[in-house]
Amino acid sequence: MTPNLPEIQITRKLRATRLRLRVEPTQIKLTVPQFCTQRQVQDFLKQSEQWMIETWQKQQEKAGLQDRSLPEKLKLFNLEQPLSIVYKVQKHSFIFDEENHQLFISDRQPESYLKSFVIAYAKAYLPSYLKKLSSETGLRFNQCAVRQPKTRWGSCSAKHDIMLNSGLVLFPLEIARYVAVHELAHTKHFDHSSNFWAEVQKHDVNFQQHRKILKMTPMPWWWLEK
């Protein structure tokens, strides 16, 4: 599942001699020779995935679509109330006061420490959330890992080990839930067949809308910083 890219507009042209990819601030276009197979198109897009994501993110920044200020509040997938963020001089990179819905971030490298907090929070809460969802759906998995891959929201191995992207905690609950359901459905159907999507729909009737929101929502600039 690829993050943060709009739907790619594919145009077949009789005179085209090669596959040509163009990343613009509002869309991504792919020109395809008339007799190119669907498999060739998919292979080309897979090879270009990393470049597309990086170029798209740079285009977003260049177009000024993302505010470079740090947030005063942070919404997390499983909290009804957003956290108030205070940037201050302190020894620890971050201090989470769960009871008072407050997050204290050191002003030394605030964007880096804010990301560190989100990663720590995701590692604390995403595995238990997946376990709860597994019980609700009856779809069993083996182990859950929480990582920060650039090009995937989640994955499921042949051994039913699931990986979830820590950035999911920055989305509303129904979006994080969709990704979790998507990966759990792979424990039953290890492909993207019609049976797989039917399984996803069984547990998330609005999955198409959730999938679209996931693709169209840009991540905050501080999350993309190295």
C-alpha positions as CSV (number, residue, x, y, z in Angstrom):
1,M,0.0,0.0,0.0
2,T,1.7,3.1,-1.2
3,P,1.4,6.4,0.7
4,N,0.6,9.9,-0.4
5,L,0.3,9.6,-4.1
6,P,-2.7,10.7,-6.2
7,E,-4.3,8.3,-8.6
8,I,-2.0,8.0,-11.6
9,Q,-3.5,9.1,-14.9
10,I,-2.6,6.6,-17.6
11,T,-2.8,7.6,-21.3
12,R,-2.1,5.2,-24.1
13,K,-0.7,6.8,-27.2
14,L,-0.1,5.2,-30.6
15,R,3.0,7.2,-31.4
16,A,4.6,6.8,-27.9
17,T,7.8,4.7,-28.1
18,R,8.4,4.4,-24.4
19,L,6.8,4.7,-21.0
20,R,7.0,8.3,-19.8
21,L,6.2,9.4,-16.2
22,R,5.5,13.1,-15.3
23,V,5.0,14.3,-11.7
24,E,3.2,17.6,-11.4
25,P,2.1,19.5,-8.3
26,T,-1.5,18.3,-8.7
27,Q,-1.3,15.1,-10.6
28,I,0.9,12.2,-11.9
29,K,0.7,11.3,-15.6
30,L,2.0,8.2,-17.3
31,T,2.1,8.0,-21.1
32,V,2.1,4.4,-22.4
33,P,2.8,3.0,-25.9
34,Q,-0.3,1.5,-27.4
35,F,0.8,-2.1,-27.3
36,C,2.4,-2.1,-23.8
37,T,1.0,-4.8,-21.5
38,Q,-0.6,-4.2,-18.2
39,R,2.2,-6.2,-16.5
40,Q,4.8,-4.0,-18.1
41,V,3.0,-0.9,-16.8
42,Q,2.8,-2.3,-13.3
43,D,6.5,-3.3,-13.3
44,F,7.5,0.1,-14.5
45,L,5.4,1.8,-11.8
46,K,6.8,-0.4,-9.1
47,Q,10.4,0.4,-10.2
48,S,9.6,4.1,-10.2
49,E,7.7,4.1,-6.9
50,Q,10.5,5.6,-4.7
51,W,11.3,8.3,-7.2
52,M,7.6,9.2,-7.6
53,I,7.1,9.5,-3.9
54,E,10.2,11.7,-3.4
55,T,9.4,13.9,-6.4
56,W,5.7,14.3,-5.4
57,Q,6.7,15.4,-1.9
58,K,9.2,17.9,-3.3
59,Q,6.5,19.2,-5.7
60,Q,4.1,19.7,-2.7
61,E,6.7,21.7,-0.8
62,K,7.6,23.8,-3.9
63,A,4.0,24.5,-4.5
64,G,3.7,25.8,-1.0
65,L,0.9,23.4,-0.1
66,Q,2.4,22.5,3.2
67,D,2.8,24.9,6.1
68,R,6.3,24.7,7.7
69,S,5.2,25.7,11.2
70,L,5.1,23.2,14.0
71,P,1.7,22.1,15.2
72,E,0.2,23.3,18.5
73,K,-2.1,20.3,18.6
74,L,-1.7,16.7,17.6
75,K,-4.6,14.4,16.7
76,L,-3.9,10.7,17.2
77,F,-6.0,7.8,15.8
78,N,-7.2,6.4,19.2
79,L,-7.6,9.6,21.2
80,E,-10.9,11.5,21.3
81,Q,-9.2,14.7,22.3
82,P,-6.1,16.1,20.5
83,L,-2.9,16.6,22.5
84,S,-1.8,20.2,23.3
85,I,1.9,20.6,22.4
86,V,4.3,22.7,24.4
87,Y,7.8,23.4,23.0
88,K,10.2,24.2,25.8
89,V,13.7,23.8,27.2
90,Q,13.9,20.4,28.8
91,K,16.3,17.5,29.3
92,H,14.1,14.8,27.7
93,S,13.3,14.9,24.0
94,F,9.6,14.5,24.8
95,I,7.4,14.1,27.8
96,F,3.8,12.7,27.4
97,D,1.3,13.7,30.0
98,E,-1.5,11.4,29.1
99,E,-3.8,12.4,31.9
100,N,-3.8,16.1,30.9
101,H,-3.6,15.5,27.1
102,Q,-0.3,17.4,26.9
103,L,2.9,16.7,25.1
104,F,6.1,18.6,26.0
105,I,8.7,18.7,23.2
106,S,12.3,19.8,23.7
107,D,13.0,23.0,21.6
108,R,16.5,21.7,20.6
109,Q,15.3,19.7,17.6
110,P,11.5,19.9,17.9
111,E,10.5,18.4,14.5
112,S,12.8,15.4,15.1
113,Y,11.5,14.9,18.7
114,L,7.9,15.2,17.6
115,K,8.5,12.4,15.0
116,S,10.2,10.4,17.7
117,F,7.2,10.7,20.0
118,V,4.8,9.6,17.2
119,I,7.0,6.5,16.4
120,A,7.1,5.6,20.2
121,Y,3.3,6.1,20.4
122,A,2.7,3.9,17.4
123,K,4.9,1.1,18.7
124,A,3.0,1.3,22.0
125,Y,-0.6,1.3,20.6
126,L,-0.7,-0.1,17.0
127,P,0.1,-3.8,17.9
128,S,-2.6,-4.0,20.6
129,Y,-5.1,-2.3,18.2
130,L,-4.3,-4.9,15.5
131,K,-4.8,-7.7,18.1
132,K,-8.2,-6.3,19.0
133,L,-9.2,-6.0,15.4
134,S,-8.0,-9.5,14.8
135,S,-10.4,-10.8,17.5
136,E,-13.3,-8.8,16.0
137,T,-12.8,-10.0,12.5
138,G,-11.6,-13.5,13.2
139,L,-8.6,-12.9,10.9
140,R,-5.5,-14.3,12.7
141,F,-2.0,-13.0,12.3
142,N,1.3,-14.1,13.7
143,Q,3.4,-11.0,14.8
144,C,3.1,-7.3,14.4
145,A,6.0,-5.0,13.6
146,V,5.8,-1.2,13.5
147,R,8.2,0.6,11.2
148,Q,8.7,3.7,9.1
149,P,9.0,2.6,5.5
150,K,8.8,5.4,2.9
151,T,6.7,3.5,0.4
152,R,4.2,1.3,2.3
153,W,1.4,1.7,4.8
154,G,1.5,-1.9,5.7
155,S,2.4,-5.4,4.6
156,C,1.7,-9.0,5.4
157,S,4.1,-11.9,4.9
158,A,3.4,-15.5,3.8
159,K,3.9,-16.4,7.5
160,H,1.1,-13.9,8.4
161,D,3.5,-11.4,10.0
162,I,2.1,-7.9,9.7
163,M,4.0,-4.6,9.4
164,L,2.2,-1.3,10.0
165,N,3.6,2.1,9.3
166,S,3.9,4.2,12.4
167,G,2.5,7.2,10.5
168,L,-0.9,5.6,10.6
169,V,-1.5,7.0,14.2
170,L,-1.7,10.5,12.6
171,F,-4.8,9.5,10.7
172,P,-8.4,9.3,12.0
173,L,-9.3,5.9,13.4
174,E,-11.3,4.7,10.4
175,I,-8.3,5.2,8.1
176,A,-5.9,3.3,10.4
177,R,-8.5,0.6,10.8
178,Y,-8.8,0.3,7.0
179,V,-5.1,-0.4,6.6
180,A,-5.2,-2.9,9.5
181,V,-8.2,-4.7,7.9
182,H,-6.4,-4.7,4.5
183,E,-3.4,-6.4,6.0
184,L,-5.5,-8.9,8.0
185,A,-7.5,-9.8,4.9
186,H,-4.1,-10.8,3.3
187,T,-3.9,-13.6,5.9
188,K,-6.9,-15.2,4.1
189,H,-6.2,-14.1,0.5
190,F,-2.5,-13.4,-0.3
191,D,-3.3,-11.3,-3.4
192,H,-5.5,-8.4,-4.5
193,S,-8.2,-10.6,-6.1
194,S,-11.9,-10.0,-6.1
195,N,-12.1,-12.4,-3.1
196,F,-9.6,-10.3,-1.2
197,W,-11.5,-7.1,-1.7
198,A,-14.7,-8.8,-0.8
199,E,-13.1,-9.8,2.5
200,V,-11.9,-6.2,3.1
201,Q,-15.5,-4.9,2.4
202,K,-16.9,-7.5,4.8
203,H,-15.1,-5.7,7.6
204,D,-15.0,-2.1,6.2
205,V,-18.0,-1.2,4.0
206,N,-16.5,2.2,3.2
207,F,-13.1,0.9,2.4
208,Q,-13.0,2.6,-1.1
209,Q,-13.5,6.0,0.5
210,H,-11.0,5.3,3.2
211,R,-8.5,4.2,0.6
212,K,-8.9,7.4,-1.3
213,I,-8.5,9.6,1.8
214,L,-5.3,7.6,2.6
215,K,-3.9,8.3,-0.9
216,M,-4.9,12.0,-1.0
217,T,-3.8,13.1,2.5
218,P,-0.3,14.6,2.6
219,M,1.8,13.8,5.6
220,P,3.0,16.8,7.7
221,W,6.4,18.2,6.6
222,W,8.1,17.3,9.9
223,W,7.2,13.7,9.4
224,L,9.0,13.7,6.0
225,E,12.2,15.2,7.4
226,K,15.1,12.8,7.7
